[in-house]
Amino acid sequence: MRIDLPYGARPRSVEVGGRVQLVDAPSLPAAVPVGRALADALERPIDSPPLEQLARAGDRVTVIVSDATRDEPRAHLLAAVRARLPAVRLAVAIAT
């Protein structure tokens, strides 16, 4: 039996012998919009007070983001932090 497996830009075909049972993965719920997910995470951080309690106006805050080889919503993250901490001196460090 030949099965096409989704992989990258195009499926990969594999030949499978013997007894085979195909099982479909359950469908996932719709993704939460990135802005809402970031707002929720910043409102209720795990084991930490909210950002607003950690930094005051004039404080220097460094946000570390991945370099361009990682697909992450950097612009959304920085906008969300800036919205919560408008009066801090924000620095961005790029992790490679």
N, C-alpha and C positions, 0 to 999 in steps of 0.2 A: 504494500500500500504506500503511495506517495502522499506526503503531507507538506503543505506550504506553511512555514512558520514565519510570522511577522518579525522582521529583523532589519533595523536601519531603514534605508530608503526603499528597499524592495525585499520581498519575502525570500526565504531560503527554502529550497525543496529538500526533503529528506526521504529516504526510502526506509520504511519500517516493516519488518517481517514479524510473523507470529500473530498472536491474538492482540488486537488493539482496541482500546475503548477511548474515544475522544470525549473530553469533558470541556465544556465552555466555562470560562471564568465568569463569576457573577459581575453584573454591571455595577459600576461605581456611581455614587451620588454625584450630582453636579458640583463642580469645583466652586469654592467661595471666591469671589473676586479678590484679587491680590490686595487692593486697598483696604477692604474690609478685614481680611485675614491679618494684615499688619496692624490695623487699628485695634483689633481684638487682642492680639498678642501683646501689644504695648500697654493696653489697659489692664491686663491681668497677667503679668509675667510670672513665671514659675519660680518660687522660692526667692523672690526679690521684690522690694517696693517698686512702684511705678517710677519711670524716669523723672517725673516732675518732683519726686521726693529725694532724688539722688543728686540733682544738679540745680544750682541757683543761677540767676542772671549774672552774666559776666564770667561764669566758670568756663574752662576750656574742656570740651568734650570731643573725644576722638571716636569715630565710627570706622570700624575695619570692614572692608568689603573685599570680595574675591576679585581677581583680575579678570580680564575679558575672556579668558578661556573657560570660565564658568558661566552658565546661563542662570542668572539670578536677577530679581527685580531691584537692582541697585537704585535706580532713580526713585522708585516708589518708596524704598526703605528710607532714603535720605529725606525725601519730602515728608514722610510720616514723623521722623525724628525732629526735623525742623519745625513742624507744626506743633509738636508737644513742647519743644524747648526753643522758642523763638529768640530768646535773649542770651543764649550761650554763644561762645566762640567755637564754632564747629570746625573740626579738622577731619579730613578723610584720609585713611591709610589704606593702600592697596596691598593685599596679601597675594603673594605669588606662590 
